[in-house]
Amino acid sequence: MDFSQADAFFYSTEAANAVMQAMSTVDEVTHVSAIAVEDNLASIAIMKKLGMQFQYKQLHRDPLGDTEAVFYQKAV
């Protein structure tokens, strides 16, 4: 099956939405957070579409290479 970028965006959004809905049923969970590389505009668009709000930008340290990352969050 051949997936377009639009298909990937749709399925990624639906999957993330399902996770957020599942987490909203757990009493101990009050927020859902997400992180993306700063230039990953598709992931940032999904976070925004899900109603997540930008929190901060920070250097993300990784053994494969450090990079600027953005952090988003939404109350559930």
N, C-alpha and C positions, 0 to 999 in steps of 0.2 A: 504494500500500500504506500502510495506516495503522499507525503504530508507537505502542505504549504506552510509558510510562516504564519499565515492567519490561522490555520488549523492548530499549529503548535501553541500560539497565543491563547486560543480558545481552550484547548485541553489543559494547559498550564493554569489558566485562570480558574477553570472548573475544579481542578484538583486542589489548588490552594484554598478555594472557597469551601470545599468539603472538609479540609483539615480545620479551618477556622470554625466551621459549624460544629464539628465534633469536639473541639476544645472548649466551646462555649457551654458544653454540658458538664464539664468537669469543674466542681466547686472551687478547687484550689487554683484554677487558672483564671487570671483576671485580665491578662493581655497576651496578644500574640505578636511576636517580633519577627522581623525578617532583615536579612543583610544581602547586599548585592555589591558587586564591583561598581565603582562610580560610573564607568562608561557603558554598563550593561543596561541600556535604555529600555529594552523589552521587559526585563525583570522589574525595573522601577515602575514601568507603566502598569504592570500587573499589581504591584503593591498599592499603587494609587487607585486603581480600579476597585480594589477590595476595600477601599476606605482607610487604608493605613496612612499615617501621618509621618512625615520626615522628623527624625529625632536629632541625629547628628551625623557628622562625617568623621572618620577616624582612620588612621593607618592600621590596616589589618595585617598582622604578622603571620607569615606562612612559610614553611620550609621550602616551598617551591618558588617563593618570591613574594615580597611584601607589596601591597597595593592599597590605594585609597578605597575605602568602602563606605557605603551609606547605610544607615540603620533606620528602619521604619517600624512603627508599632500601631496597634489598634486595641482598644479595650473590647473585651468580649463579654 
